[in-house]
Amino acid sequence: MQFLTKIPITRLLFIIGVLVLSVHPVLWLVNTWMDPSYDSGGFWVFLSVVGLLVWSVSSAKTRHSEQSNVLAIIILACTSILRLISQVLAVNILGALALVFDIYALGHLFQVQNRTRPISPFWLAVLFGFSLSLVNILQRTVGFGLQQLSAVGVGLFLKLFFSDVHQEGIRIVLLPLGTVFPKVWGVLM
């Protein structure tokens, strides 16, 4: 507990705030690793990121950069705001994507680029990005737009043959055949 007396109260509050706002996205990410519906191998990627980080941090610093620390604190503050917004809006994906930037900031904070075994904070964050269930995230976000586009296209196509076609979101509604007279039948009769 002696190390707490050496940390200014503002830094301590900042660290606590960042950690509290990181809990929910981290739990969501771990849940995606455990959930069979995500079919994610992200845990193994995460272990490789931790291994690289420990491998680099365990080596001596070649130089100290205060600018790197300032950049890390700014990034952590911005991602904390993003995570707060994602928790208020209940959008877990935003909070999880912010974790990629957190890894980048932690790389700068630990100054892994200034070690005898240097690694790039950028590429460390990119590698961590592969631990996210990006395929499912893209399917759920981009797929929704594609469903909308498909429904509009099918609705326009069906209007060529049926007189009363209604589109409600991705649902296409045709009135019962007794009340809808296909345009094609009028031509054939």
C-alpha positions in Angstrom: 0.0 0.0 0.0 3.0 2.3 0.2 3.0 2.8 -3.6 -0.4 4.5 -3.2 1.1 7.4 -1.2 3.4 8.1 -4.1 0.6 8.4 -6.7 -1.2 11.7 -6.9 -4.9 11.5 -6.2 -5.8 12.7 -9.7 -3.9 9.9 -11.3 -5.4 7.4 -8.9 -8.9 8.6 -9.7 -8.1 8.5 -13.4 -6.8 4.9 -13.2 -9.9 3.8 -11.2 -12.2 5.5 -13.7 -10.5 3.8 -16.7 -10.7 0.4 -15.0 -14.3 0.8 -14.0 -15.4 1.8 -17.5 -13.3 -1.1 -18.9 -15.0 -3.8 -16.9 -18.2 -4.2 -18.9 -16.5 -4.3 -22.4 -13.9 -6.8 -21.1 -16.6 -9.0 -19.6 -18.5 -8.8 -23.0 -15.3 -9.8 -24.8 -14.5 -12.7 -22.6 -18.1 -13.8 -23.0 -17.7 -13.8 -26.8 -14.7 -16.1 -26.3 -16.7 -18.5 -24.2 -20.0 -18.4 -26.1 -20.1 -21.2 -28.8 -22.3 -19.0 -31.1 -19.4 -16.7 -31.7 -17.0 -19.5 -32.5 -14.1 -17.3 -31.6 -10.4 -18.2 -31.1 -9.8 -14.7 -29.7 -8.6 -16.0 -26.4 -5.5 -17.5 -28.0 -4.8 -14.2 -29.8 -5.2 -12.4 -26.5 -2.7 -14.7 -24.9 -0.2 -14.0 -27.7 -0.7 -10.2 -27.1 -0.1 -10.6 -23.4 3.0 -12.8 -24.1 4.4 -10.2 -26.5 3.7 -7.4 -24.0 5.4 -9.2 -21.2 8.3 -10.2 -23.4 8.9 -6.6 -24.3 8.2 -5.0 -20.9 10.6 -7.5 -19.2 13.5 -6.0 -21.2 15.3 -2.8 -20.2 14.3 0.7 -21.5 16.7 2.2 -24.1 15.2 5.7 -23.5 12.4 7.4 -21.7 9.7 9.4 -23.6 7.4 11.7 -21.7 5.5 12.5 -24.9 4.6 8.8 -25.2 3.0 8.9 -21.7 1.0 12.0 -22.6 -0.3 10.4 -25.8 -1.3 7.3 -23.8 -3.2 9.3 -21.2 -5.1 11.3 -23.9 -6.1 8.1 -25.7 -7.2 6.4 -22.5 -9.3 9.5 -21.6 -11.0 9.5 -25.1 -11.7 5.7 -25.0 -13.1 6.1 -21.5 -15.6 8.7 -22.9 -16.4 6.4 -25.8 -17.0 3.5 -23.4 -19.2 5.6 -21.2 -21.3 6.5 -24.3 -21.4 2.9 -25.3 -22.6 1.8 -21.9 -25.3 4.5 -21.8 -26.5 3.5 -25.3 -26.0 -0.2 -24.5 -23.8 -0.8 -27.6 -21.2 -3.3 -26.4 -19.4 -3.3 -29.7 -18.2 0.3 -29.3 -16.8 -0.5 -25.9 -15.0 -3.6 -27.2 -13.6 -1.7 -30.2 -12.3 0.9 -27.7 -10.2 -1.8 -26.1 -8.1 -1.9 -29.3 -7.2 1.7 -28.7 -6.6 0.9 -25.0 -4.0 -1.7 -26.0 -2.3 0.9 -28.2 -2.3 3.4 -25.3 -0.9 0.8 -22.9 1.8 0.0 -25.4 2.8 3.7 -25.3 2.4 3.9 -21.5 4.7 0.9 -21.1 6.9 2.3 -23.8 7.3 -1.0 -25.6 8.8 0.8 -28.6 11.7 2.1 -26.4 12.9 -1.3 -25.1 15.8 -3.5 -25.9 13.1 -5.9 -27.3 10.9 -3.3 -29.0 7.5 -3.9 -30.5 5.2 -1.5 -32.1 2.2 -0.4 -30.0 0.2 -0.1 -33.3 0.8 -3.6 -34.4 0.2 -4.9 -30.9 -3.2 -3.2 -31.0 -3.9 -4.6 -34.5 -3.0 -8.1 -33.2 -5.4 -7.6 -30.2 -8.1 -6.5 -32.7 -8.1 -10.1 -34.0 -9.2 -11.3 -30.6 -12.5 -9.5 -31.1 -15.3 -11.5 -32.8 -15.1 -9.2 -35.8 -16.9 -11.6 -38.2 -20.0 -11.7 -36.0 -19.8 -8.0 -35.4 -19.7 -7.3 -39.1 -22.5 -9.8 -39.8 -24.7 -8.1 -37.3 -24.0 -4.5 -38.3 -23.4 -4.7 -42.1 -25.8 -7.6 -42.5 -28.7 -5.4 -41.2 -28.1 -2.8 -43.9 -27.9 -5.6 -46.5 -31.2 -7.0 -45.3 -32.8 -3.6 -45.7 -31.4 -3.2 -49.2 -32.6 -6.6 -50.2 -36.1 -6.0 -48.9 -36.4 -2.8 -50.9 -35.2 -4.6 -54.0 -37.6 -7.5 -53.6 -40.4 -5.1 -52.8 -39.8 -3.2 -56.0 -39.6 -6.4 -58.0 -42.8 -7.8 -56.6 -44.6 -4.5 -57.4 -44.1 -5.4 -61.1 -46.4 -8.4 -60.6 -48.7 -7.6 -57.7 -50.8 -4.5 -57.3 -50.6 -4.2 -53.5 -47.2 -4.8 -52.0 -46.2 -3.2 -48.7 -42.8 -3.2 -47.1 -42.5 -3.0 -43.3 -38.8 -2.9 -42.5 -37.5 -6.1 -43.8 -40.9 -7.7 -44.0 -42.8 -7.7 -47.3 -46.6 -8.0 -47.0 -48.9 -9.2 -49.7 -52.6 -9.0 -49.2 -54.5 -12.3 -49.5 -54.9 -13.6 -53.0 -58.6 -13.0 -53.0 -58.1 -9.2 -52.7 -54.9 -8.8 -54.7 -55.2 -9.1 -58.4 -51.8 -9.7 -59.9 -51.1 -7.3 -62.8 -50.0 -10.3 -64.9 -53.5 -11.9 -64.6 -55.1 -8.7 -66.0 -52.8 -9.0 -69.1 -53.5 -12.7 -69.5 -57.3 -12.4 -69.3 
